[in-house]
Amino acid sequence: MNDALDHFLKTGEHDSLRYGASLDGLTRAHHEMLEGLIEEVRRRAKGRRSPRVPRGFEPTVFARRKLEPMVRGLFSQKERDLVLSMLERSVVFVSRRNVVRLMREANLLSTARTLADLYLGMVGAPLLSEDSPRLVGFNEQWTCYVSTLYFREPDPFSDFVVHEAAHMFHNCKRRMVGLPHTRRKEWLLDVDFHQRETFAYACEAYSQVVGRAHNAAERRALAEEFAADPWQISDPCTDSAEVVELVRQASHARNGWKVILGACAPTRPGRIQGLQDHRRSPGA
């Protein structure tokens, strides 16, 4: 058992058939790995404190305030309340008080292990393996788990919660939220598969532009500020220049959210025109 648990903690790999292929055997193997993982997290995190959240912090109130501008820009008035209600329930901030419960409620051991690393990184404890990434949060189906390190993000145009909520729009079906649906209108939003990260990054940056600006002129100025110093996007399939141009075009529009969605929709004829002009060589 010790060898199996140690291997799982280091690699995430485990033998689910170690007690046989019966339901009882699979359940027992899952339980042993999970409880061993929880004990290891408790051992590593003992005596450590997590970053504090803002005074008076209420997760659902925070989620609604943070995500309402994006929802208002992308959905009709009849749909907004249902979408916001779903997002409020989906954003979960991980803390010392709830991490064990969240790990036990996870459907997969891989989710519980990622939660463990998220929490360990949050309290400054050693992660489970040298290969474990340091996470601010992650998505699992329709739940967005967020570390309290979120409140220490230094980049003024970064917002993990908005980024992951943007991904939920193309991962969640309308019927799951209680919205009318058809065969051609199945998902909350239609986003081209290859443009999903571009869409999320653009929504993330534009949300910060909208949140900080008081008028159209300030939106345009903030978009140029972002263009002058954009993030280093880790996804190799996402072009930071395209994200910059999308945010710039959105800041000049009456409803910038629809500009971002339209540029990333499956039916769009090609790259956005502004980006094509930006990349064209002087001699073209």
C-alpha positions in Angstrom: 0.0 0.0 0.0 2.8 2.4 0.9 4.5 1.9 -2.5 1.2 2.2 -4.4 0.4 5.4 -2.5 3.9 6.9 -3.0 3.7 6.2 -6.7 0.3 7.9 -6.9 1.4 10.9 -5.0 4.5 11.4 -7.2 3.0 10.6 -10.6 -0.8 10.6 -10.3 -0.8 7.0 -11.6 -2.6 4.3 -9.7 -3.8 0.7 -10.1 -7.6 0.9 -9.8 -7.8 -2.9 -10.1 -5.5 -3.7 -7.1 -8.5 -5.2 -5.3 -10.1 -6.7 -8.4 -12.6 -5.5 -11.0 -15.7 -5.6 -8.8 -17.4 -2.4 -7.7 -16.4 -3.1 -4.1 -12.8 -3.5 -5.1 -12.7 -0.4 -7.2 -14.4 1.6 -4.4 -11.9 0.4 -1.8 -8.9 1.2 -4.0 -10.3 4.7 -4.7 -10.9 5.3 -1.0 -7.4 4.2 0.1 -5.7 6.4 -2.5 -7.9 9.4 -1.6 -7.5 9.1 2.2 -3.7 8.6 1.8 -3.6 11.8 -0.4 -5.6 13.8 2.2 -3.2 12.7 5.0 -0.2 13.7 2.9 -1.7 17.1 2.3 -2.4 17.6 6.0 1.2 16.6 6.8 2.8 19.0 4.3 0.5 21.9 5.1 0.7 21.6 8.9 1.4 25.0 10.5 1.1 26.9 7.3 -1.3 29.7 6.5 -3.0 30.6 3.2 -3.2 34.1 1.8 -6.1 36.1 3.2 -9.1 37.0 1.2 -10.4 40.6 1.1 -12.4 41.7 4.2 -16.1 40.8 3.9 -15.5 38.5 1.0 -18.6 36.6 -0.2 -17.8 34.1 -3.0 -21.2 34.3 -4.8 -21.4 38.1 -4.5 -17.8 38.3 -5.8 -18.5 36.0 -8.7 -21.6 37.9 -9.8 -19.8 41.3 -9.6 -16.8 40.0 -11.5 -18.6 38.2 -14.3 -21.8 40.2 -14.8 -20.3 42.7 -17.3 -19.2 39.8 -19.6 -22.5 38.0 -19.2 -24.5 41.2 -20.0 -22.4 41.8 -23.1 -22.7 38.2 -24.5 -26.3 37.1 -23.5 -29.8 38.5 -24.0 -31.7 40.0 -21.1 -33.8 36.9 -20.8 -30.8 34.6 -20.4 -28.5 36.6 -18.2 -29.9 35.6 -14.8 -29.8 31.9 -15.5 -26.2 32.1 -16.8 -25.0 34.2 -13.9 -26.7 31.8 -11.4 -24.8 28.9 -13.0 -21.5 30.8 -12.8 -22.0 31.8 -9.2 -22.3 28.1 -8.3 -19.4 27.2 -10.5 -16.7 29.4 -8.9 -15.2 27.7 -5.8 -12.5 29.3 -3.7 -10.3 26.7 -2.1 -9.4 27.2 1.6 -8.2 25.3 4.6 -11.8 24.8 5.7 -13.1 23.2 2.5 -10.1 21.6 0.8 -10.7 18.1 2.3 -14.4 18.2 1.6 -13.7 19.2 -2.0 -11.2 16.4 -2.5 -13.7 13.9 -1.2 -16.4 15.2 -3.4 -14.3 15.0 -6.5 -15.4 12.3 -9.0 -11.9 11.5 -10.1 -8.6 10.9 -8.1 -6.9 13.1 -10.7 -9.1 16.0 -9.7 -8.4 15.4 -6.0 -4.7 15.3 -6.6 -4.8 18.6 -8.6 -6.8 20.2 -5.7 -4.1 18.9 -3.4 -1.3 20.6 -5.4 -3.4 23.8 -5.7 -3.8 24.0 -1.9 -0.2 23.1 -1.2 1.0 25.8 -3.5 -1.4 28.2 -1.9 0.0 27.7 1.6 3.7 27.6 0.4 4.1 23.9 1.1 6.1 21.4 -1.1 4.0 20.2 -4.1 3.4 16.5 -4.6 6.1 16.1 -7.3 8.7 18.2 -9.0 6.6 18.1 -12.2 3.5 19.6 -10.5 2.6 23.0 -12.0 1.9 25.9 -9.7 -1.7 26.8 -10.2 -3.9 29.7 -9.5 -6.9 27.6 -10.3 -8.3 25.0 -12.8 -11.6 23.9 -14.3 -13.2 20.5 -13.9 -16.4 20.1 -16.0 -18.5 23.0 -14.7 -16.6 23.9 -11.6 -13.8 26.4 -11.4 -11.5 25.9 -8.4 -9.6 29.0 -7.4 -6.7 29.6 -5.1 -6.6 32.6 -2.8 -3.4 33.5 -4.6 -5.8 34.9 -7.1 -6.0 38.1 -5.0 -2.2 38.6 -5.3 -2.1 38.6 -9.1 0.2 41.6 -10.0 -0.8 41.9 -13.6 -3.5 44.5 -14.0 -4.9 42.8 -17.1 -5.0 39.2 -15.7 -8.1 37.6 -14.3 -8.2 33.8 -13.9 -11.9 33.7 -12.9 -13.0 35.6 -16.1 -10.7 33.4 -18.2 -12.2 30.2 -16.9 -15.7 31.4 -17.0 -15.3 32.2 -20.7 -14.3 28.6 -21.2 -17.5 27.4 -19.5 -19.6 29.1 -22.2 -18.4 26.7 -24.9 -18.3 23.7 -22.5 -21.7 24.0 -21.0 -24.9 23.1 -22.9 -27.9 25.5 -22.8 -30.2 22.8 -21.5 -27.9 22.3 -18.4 -28.7 26.0 -17.5 -32.4 25.8 -18.3 -32.2 27.7 -21.6 -34.1 26.9 -24.8 -31.9 24.8 -27.1 -32.0 23.3 -30.6 -29.8 21.0 -32.5 -28.1 24.1 -34.0 -28.0 26.0 -30.8 -26.8 23.5 -28.3 -24.0 25.3 -26.3 -24.2 28.5 -24.4 -21.9 30.1 -27.0 -20.4 28.8 -30.2 -16.7 29.4 -30.2 -14.4 27.9 -32.9 -12.4 25.0 -31.4 -9.1 26.5 -32.4 -10.0 29.9 -31.1 -11.1 29.0 -27.6 -8.0 30.1 -25.8 -7.9 33.3 -27.9 -11.5 34.0 -26.8 -10.8 33.4 -23.1 -7.6 35.5 -23.1 -9.3 38.3 -24.9 -12.3 38.2 -22.5 -9.9 38.2 -19.6 -8.0 41.3 -20.7 -11.1 43.1 -21.9 -12.8 42.6 -18.6 -10.0 44.4 -16.9 -10.3 47.3 -19.4 -14.0 47.6 -18.8 -13.6 47.3 -15.1 -11.0 50.1 -14.9 -12.4 52.5 -17.5 -15.0 55.2 -16.8 -15.7 56.1 -20.4 -14.9 55.1 -24.0 -11.7 57.2 -24.2 -10.3 55.4 -21.1 -11.2 52.1 -22.6 -9.2 52.9 -25.7 -6.3 54.1 -23.6 -6.2 51.0 -21.5 -6.4 48.8 -24.6 -3.3 50.6 -25.8 -1.6 50.1 -22.4 -2.3 46.4 -22.7 -1.0 46.3 -26.3 2.3 47.9 -25.1 2.9 45.2 -22.6 0.8 42.1 -23.1 1.3 38.9 -21.1 3.5 36.0 -22.3 0.8 33.6 -23.2 1.9 30.0 -22.4 -0.4 28.3 -24.9 1.6 27.7 -28.1 -1.6 27.7 -30.2 -2.6 31.2 -29.1 -1.2 34.3 -30.7 -0.7 37.2 -28.3 -0.9 39.6 -31.2 -4.3 38.4 -32.1 -5.4 38.8 -28.5 -4.0 42.4 -28.4 -5.8 43.3 -31.6 -9.1 41.8 -30.4 -8.9 43.8 -27.2 -8.1 47.0 -29.2 -11.1 46.5 -31.5 -13.4 45.6 -28.6 -12.4 48.9 -26.8 -13.6 50.9 -29.9 -17.0 49.2 -30.1 -20.2 49.8 -28.3 -20.4 46.2 -27.2 -16.8 44.9 -27.2 -17.8 41.5 -26.0 -19.8 40.8 -29.2 -16.7 41.9 -31.2 -14.6 39.2 -29.4 -17.3 36.5 -29.8 -17.8 37.4 -33.5 -14.1 37.1 -34.2 -13.9 33.7 -32.6 -17.1 32.2 -33.9 -16.9 29.1 -36.1 -18.5 30.8 -39.1 -16.1 33.7 -39.3 -14.5 33.9 -42.8 -10.9 34.3 -41.5 -8.7 36.3 -39.1 -10.0 39.7 -38.0 -9.2 42.4 -40.5 -7.3 44.6 -38.0 -4.9 41.7 -37.3 -4.3 41.1 -41.0 -3.4 44.8 -41.4 -1.2 44.7 -38.4 0.8 41.8 -39.8 1.0 42.9 -43.4 4.6 43.7 -44.5 5.4 47.3 -45.5 5.9 46.2 -49.1 2.5 44.4 -49.4 
